[in-house]
Amino acid sequence: MIEVRGLHHLGLTVTDRTASCSWARAAGYGEPVLLSLAGADPAVGNGLPEASLEVAFVSAPGLTLELVQFDPPAGSTVGPGDRAFGAVPVWAAAAADHDPEGRPGVPGNDPLPLRLTSADVDSTSRLLGVLGFATAGPLGASGATVVGHGARVEIAAVDGGRPVPANKPGRVHLGLEVADLGAATVELAAHGYGLVSSPRVHGDLSWVFVAHPEGPGIELIATGA
């Protein structure tokens, strides 16, 4: 069994990091922690031939958002009918109904409400099950609900479409912290799940994306602590 320590962040691919930080502040998130990533390593880790990333981490009492602006970005924006779309929990009424990319805001509470889309609800539910979530609602063509790690995740079914690259504005990914990244990848392989790349290392943090083109990005993170 994979030892998941908890939800690390909800990742949002954005068009303009500054504008998204302003929206997040109005939504009840704190001051951003900024970093820039360039070179082949972050691009490969995100399944891209090339990219530089401008990243901001903003936190509220119940959730951290990772806001990622890619250069170059992919074309059009992900919408509600696409895979890898989702909603964003908010803690302040001052926030607009939607973030700058059109993702709706939903009231943050406990358990944390997360809404994600998938072209294969069963596949997404099974992957989250391997990562410690339990089914809590209907599993079928229309969608499913899973719970775990302090979150209630509603997975809505969408009609196929093309896989969404990491650099397409509007994309959502879920970041989970694991105790042992190597052991986690071995367990995932035993369940038939591959990786976007080999694990990447940034300081005392290592990370990797699970190959899951059907739905939202799923990232595993381990720290040196």
C-alpha positions in Angstrom: 0.0 0.0 0.0 1.2 3.5 -0.9 1.8 5.6 2.2 0.2 9.0 1.3 0.8 11.7 3.9 -1.9 13.9 2.5 -2.9 16.4 -0.1 0.1 18.6 -1.0 -1.6 21.0 -3.4 -4.2 21.6 -6.1 -2.3 22.7 -9.2 -3.7 25.2 -11.7 -2.2 26.0 -15.1 -2.6 29.7 -15.5 -2.2 32.3 -18.2 -0.8 35.1 -16.0 0.7 34.3 -12.7 0.3 37.8 -11.3 -3.4 38.0 -12.2 -4.0 34.6 -10.7 -2.2 35.5 -7.5 -4.4 38.6 -7.2 -7.5 36.4 -7.7 -6.3 33.9 -5.1 -5.7 36.7 -2.6 -9.3 37.8 -3.0 -10.4 34.2 -2.6 -8.8 34.0 0.8 -5.3 32.7 0.0 -2.2 34.2 1.5 0.9 35.9 0.0 2.6 33.9 -2.8 5.8 32.1 -2.5 7.4 32.5 -6.0 9.9 30.5 -7.9 11.1 30.1 -11.5 12.1 26.8 -13.2 13.9 26.6 -16.5 15.8 24.0 -18.5 15.0 20.5 -19.6 14.2 19.1 -16.2 10.9 20.7 -15.4 9.8 20.4 -19.1 10.5 16.7 -19.2 8.8 16.2 -15.8 5.6 17.8 -17.2 5.8 15.7 -20.4 6.8 18.7 -22.6 9.7 19.0 -25.1 10.5 22.4 -23.7 9.1 24.9 -21.2 10.0 27.4 -18.5 7.7 27.7 -15.5 6.8 30.7 -13.3 5.3 29.2 -10.2 3.4 30.6 -7.2 2.3 28.7 -4.1 -0.5 30.3 -2.2 -2.1 28.9 0.9 -5.4 29.1 2.8 -6.2 27.2 6.1 -7.4 24.1 4.2 -5.5 24.1 0.9 -2.4 25.2 -1.0 -2.7 26.2 -4.6 0.2 25.8 -7.1 -0.3 28.4 -9.8 1.9 27.6 -12.8 2.4 29.8 -15.9 4.2 28.0 -18.7 6.3 29.5 -21.5 5.3 28.5 -24.1 1.7 27.8 -23.2 -0.5 25.5 -25.2 -3.3 27.0 -27.4 -6.9 27.4 -26.2 -8.1 27.2 -22.6 -9.4 24.1 -20.9 -13.2 24.3 -20.4 -15.9 22.4 -18.4 -16.5 20.0 -21.2 -12.8 19.0 -21.3 -10.8 16.5 -19.3 -8.5 17.9 -16.6 -10.9 20.8 -15.7 -12.0 21.5 -12.2 -13.3 23.9 -9.6 -11.3 25.9 -7.0 -12.2 26.1 -3.3 -12.4 29.7 -2.1 -12.6 31.1 1.4 -13.7 34.7 0.8 -16.8 36.1 -0.8 -14.8 38.9 -2.4 -13.5 36.4 -5.0 -15.1 36.4 -8.5 -17.3 33.5 -9.3 -14.6 32.1 -11.6 -10.8 32.4 -11.7 -9.1 34.1 -14.6 -9.2 30.8 -16.7 -12.9 30.2 -16.0 -12.7 27.6 -13.3 -15.6 28.1 -10.9 -15.0 28.9 -7.2 -16.7 26.7 -4.7 -16.9 27.4 -0.9 -14.1 25.8 1.0 -15.1 23.7 3.9 -14.3 20.4 5.7 -14.0 17.9 4.0 -12.3 19.9 1.2 -14.5 20.0 -1.9 -12.7 19.2 -5.1 -14.4 18.8 -8.5 -12.5 17.3 -11.4 -13.3 16.1 -14.9 -12.3 12.8 -16.6 -13.0 11.1 -19.9 -12.8 7.8 -18.0 -14.3 8.0 -14.5 -13.6 4.4 -13.7 -9.9 4.8 -14.5 -9.5 8.0 -12.5 -11.4 6.5 -9.5 -9.2 3.4 -9.6 -6.0 5.5 -9.7 -7.2 7.5 -6.7 -8.2 4.3 -5.0 -4.6 3.1 -5.2 -3.6 6.4 -3.6 -5.8 5.9 -0.6 -9.2 7.4 -1.6 -12.4 5.4 -1.0 -15.5 5.4 -3.2 -18.3 7.3 -1.6 -20.8 7.8 -4.5 -22.1 6.3 -7.7 -19.4 4.9 -10.0 -20.7 5.0 -13.6 -20.9 6.9 -16.9 -22.0 10.2 -15.3 -19.4 10.4 -12.5 -18.3 9.3 -9.1 -17.3 10.6 -5.7 -14.3 9.5 -3.7 -13.1 10.6 -0.3 -9.7 10.7 1.4 -6.9 12.8 2.8 -9.3 15.4 4.1 -11.0 15.9 0.7 -14.2 14.9 -1.0 -13.5 14.6 -4.8 -16.3 14.7 -7.3 -15.3 13.3 -10.6 -17.5 14.4 -13.5 -17.6 12.5 -16.8 -16.8 14.4 -20.0 -16.9 13.2 -23.6 -13.5 12.0 -24.6 -11.6 14.7 -26.3 -7.8 15.0 -26.6 -5.4 14.6 -23.6 -4.7 18.0 -22.1 -1.0 18.9 -21.9 0.4 20.4 -18.7 0.9 23.8 -20.3 -2.7 24.3 -21.4 -4.3 27.1 -19.3 -7.3 25.9 -17.3 -5.8 22.5 -16.6 -6.0 21.1 -13.1 -3.7 18.6 -11.3 -3.8 17.1 -7.9 -0.6 16.9 -5.9 -0.2 14.2 -3.2 2.6 13.9 -0.7 4.0 10.4 -0.3 6.4 9.0 2.3 8.6 7.1 -0.2 8.4 8.1 -3.9 10.4 5.1 -5.1 8.1 2.6 -3.3 5.0 4.5 -4.6 6.1 4.2 -8.2 6.7 0.5 -7.8 3.3 0.0 -6.3 1.7 2.1 -9.1 3.5 -0.1 -11.7 2.1 -3.2 -10.0 -1.4 -1.7 -10.6 -0.6 -0.9 -14.3 0.1 2.8 -14.0 3.2 4.3 -15.6 4.9 7.7 -15.2 5.2 10.8 -17.4 9.0 10.8 -16.7 11.5 9.5 -14.1 11.2 11.4 -10.8 12.6 14.9 -10.8 14.6 16.4 -7.9 14.5 20.1 -6.8 16.4 20.6 -3.6 15.0 18.3 -0.9 11.9 17.7 -2.9 11.3 15.0 -5.5 8.2 14.7 -7.7 6.7 12.8 -10.6 3.5 12.8 -12.6 1.5 9.6 -13.1 0.6 8.9 -16.7 -3.1 9.6 -16.6 -4.2 11.2 -19.9 -7.8 10.4 -19.3 -8.3 13.0 -16.6 -6.7 15.4 -14.2 -2.9 15.4 -13.7 -1.8 13.4 -10.6 1.5 14.4 -9.1 3.3 12.6 -6.3 5.7 14.6 -4.1 8.2 13.5 -1.5 10.3 15.7 0.7 13.7 15.0 2.3 12.2 15.4 5.8 
